[in-house]
Amino acid sequence: MRDQEFLLYRVREGAGLLRDMARIIRHYEQGRGKRKDGPLFYSAIHRLLELAGQKGFYGNLWHCYLADLLVRHENSYSIGCEIGGEVKGSVELAALHDLEIFREFFRYDFTGLTRALEVREFDLATAYDGGEADGRPASRVYSDGIRRQICALARSLGEAGSAADMKESLTAFYQAYGVGKFGLHKAFRVACPGGSPDAGAVRIVPISKIARVRLDDLVGYEAAKKKLTDNTEAFVEGRKANNCLLYGDAGTGKSSCMKAVANAYYGKGLRVIEIYKHQFRDLQALVGQIKNRRYKFILFMDDLSFEEFETDYKYLKAVIEGGLERRPDNVLIYATSNRRHLIRENYGDKIEGASSVGSGAARFSEVRQDMHAGDTVQEKLSLAARFGVTIYFGAPDKKEFQHIVWELALRNGLDLPREQLLLAADRWELFCGARSGRCAQQFIDDLLGKQRGTLCP
């Protein structure tokens, strides 16, 4: 097997199984290695079964593994297909060369090999049944939709009559879903050492499980949700859009809205990357990795705020607006915060000069603190001003809070008298300390965790 002859698809991550299988096949065809390769073949079966449990594959796991290698590999052909459709020229010929090698792996008949090695359990990996009603186990890595598409692609590649047919199926996948982690996942986080000087040190890591939240799940805030979706839809459709700041009281659904946005617009090419403020000095390196992809990226900063002594917000200001390099058209920044102005202010910032305060030591202290108080105020307000869209999420009043509780109770099938339910919710809110959607959800969760239909006295 020609696993060392790839031109474009020189796989590294996850390729150990491919190399081991190629070695087993070579040894069998050369008439040697029976004793030595039997345990290695069992190890390969074990890894295929583990792959099914991890990624939710079913059917022919060997073919699913090979298809997974192809859809995750970023190279000049796969990225070119993702961005502009089918690639022609020398790159296409190189891709056909590699797919001919993959076709040998797809079409290899293991019957003689398994008989020679006395390994009869390979059928477990070539006709895998997940044991569920539809035979399809859940994935801990991919969404159900992507998992099904990879399994369907594996069947198509296994049945292809030529490398050209394989290329046609694979190219269609790249065009529809993309390639690599950005094509196969909707949300990511940044793993990088703070202050790393080069893009290579910044790793964008997929988030395998994101809460299945929809905007309709958030009761109320219709005007705020519409403002958010209007801006996001303009962005994913290639029209002008603004950076967006969601601010307001705690527990009002700001972060939930962002999870819902990631779910709602994934099919339209939106990807969300979560980044924390201690990583802001790596923002330029992060943007360098994503600016030339076809996807639309939202850099998401949750619960964003800065104390007076924290200065990393200056890196964020430069990326949003104000640096020499223009922010790419496929990148926006969304943030949530409990503060409208993001950076803590104090009364000293408002003092225009020493004459506006007392005399003596107090006045001298203020002069030492800041001679240009107006400039300090502008510096602290300038970050929030770079968000073109600001959306307020306020704490609900009593009537709105009761409406949220009632709607959540109906959605969760709690068949309880309305007055009794709302009275208990009011008692719960007193212990919570504040009315919010989060408080209402916690109250409903508490009811669901107890015997159905009962309320604490």
Phi, psi and omega in degrees: 000141190264054183287351178261006187251013179293140178263316181253315186270057178276080188291142177242297181292123178080009184271357181300321179295320178298315179296319180295318179295321177297321179295316179299316181295317179299314181297320179296315182291337176271359177076031180216169172090017184299306183295318186287324187270347178301306177299325179294324179291320175298321177297322179295319178297317178302315181293325176294319178293322176295325178297321178297318179292325183281315187253357175077021180287158179210167183084228180276101185292330177296315177293322178296321178298314180296318179297321179297320176300318183291320184280343179267348188274119178266117177214181186297329179282311185295318179290323177298319177295320179299319186278313189232012181091199187299135182262136179249176175089206186295326180296322178296319179295321177296320178296319178297322177300313182292322181291333174295323176292315177299324180298325176298321177290319179298320189265002184294133179267113184273004187301307181295321181296313181295326177292318181293322181273356181057044178244100184268352187276003181296336178299334177298329182268340182264349176219062189281130176247122184288350177086357177268178186302320179259008179072016185237103181290157178288154180257138174267000184241310186254157169292161181300321181297313180293319179302316180294322180293323178293318178296321177294320177297321179300318177295318181296317180292324179293332181266355184297140182274348182201169176295328178295321177294321177297317180299321180297315179293317182292319178298319178298322177296313180301318181292323183279321189238348183087192185222152175070197186296325181290331178282331190257354181226156183256338185221151187214162169231163182260130175239105183203151174287134179301137179080015180294134187276346185229157183296333183296336181278346182269120178250130177259113190253128179297145170265113189288330181231118175241139183303136182277073182260138173246155179299328178294340179290337179274112183284130179083197178055039185296317180296319179295317180295321180294319178299320179292314182290325178299315180293319182291319179296321176300320180295309184290338178270004175085011177267172181295137179214164185247155165298150192229131177243120175258113184229161178146198187289156181293144174077017184263003173104014182296309180293323178298323177299322180291322175297320179295322177297317179300320180288320188288326189248011177300317181294343178262011175094014179272136175232141183244127179243118180273132181222143182257159189294335178288354179256007186297331179290349175262009184299318181297319178294322178296312179299325178299332180280337189246352189289339182254017177265163183281346185283160170262130184245131168254120172274114189255126180239108185269140176054053186277127173194159182227139170280167186298328184276351181272129185241005181293346178297339180296327176294321179294318179300320182293324180286319182296311185189132175124342176277170180292322181275126181290141177297131182301151181293340182263018181230128170232162179240124175243139180221150170244148181200152171275351180250138177288322187257003168069319183252131183300133174247159174225170185296332179297333179295335185273352184279119185280339181185175184293334183290342184275356178241193183293202184242174172067226186298321181298315181296319181296323179297318180293323179296319178294328184290313182197117179279341183233073186298324179299321178295323179297316179299314181297322178298319183284332179275342189293332180292310180298328182292342180280353174268110185291333179242123175241133185233126184263132175242101183265157177294138181289150171282182186299318181295317179294321179298316179294325177296318178298315181299315183295316179298317179295323179296317179296318181295331181263008174072026178275109182265086184230152176302134186301311183298319180295319180297313184290326176296317177294323178296321178296320177296319179298319182296326178297322178285328179293323179096349180197145175277134177193165175298325178295317178299319179296318180294321178296324177296314179296318178299322178297319178295318181294331180284344178263184178299130186303130174089008179248150177236144176292144183294000000 
